[in-house]
Amino acid sequence: MVRTVTSFGRSGLSDFLLQRISGVVIAAYFFFIVGWLLTHKGVDYPTWLSLHQLTSMKIFNTASLLSVVVHAWIGIWVVLTDYVTVRLLGEKATALRLTFEIIAIGVLVAYTLWGLAIVWRV
């Protein structure tokens, strides 16, 4: 069995499940925000701030942020391993794919830290 170091989960099944679970969390967050906005007319900054100062909302924001990062990483990894291949791009494909993966990891880590700083600073 081939094990890939850059895969998020331990197997294709775990990546599949992580992507589906993260998709459900993202959808739940989206529907909650839309529902909240539809039920609160004339939302101003203090009202919006009071929602996001709740610990439960901070946890929901964090779960959603981490879900977006997991979902994005698995999607990026799948696209890169499917299309940046030796068959399509020649012998430099592996180095190119790893370079793109390192860049993606750096961006996702930066966005995660930035997002967590924003969520928990409020």
Residue pairs with C-beta under 8 A, 6 or more apart in sequence:
4 81
6 77
6 98
6 101
7 15
7 77
8 14
8 15
8 18
8 70
8 73
8 74
8 77
9 15
9 17
9 18
9 74
15 74
15 77
15 78
18 70
18 74
19 70
19 71
19 74
19 75
21 67
22 66
22 67
22 68
22 70
22 71
22 74
23 67
23 71
25 63
25 64
25 67
26 64
26 67
26 68
26 71
29 60
29 61
29 63
29 64
29 67
32 60
36 51
37 43
40 47
49 122
51 57
52 58
52 61
52 119
52 122
53 122
58 119
58 120
58 122
61 119
62 116
62 119
62 120
65 112
65 115
65 116
65 119
66 112
69 108
69 111
69 112
72 108
73 104
73 105
73 108
76 100
76 101
76 104
77 101
80 97
80 100
80 101
80 104
81 97
84 93
84 96
84 97
84 100
85 93
85 97
86 93
86 94
89 96
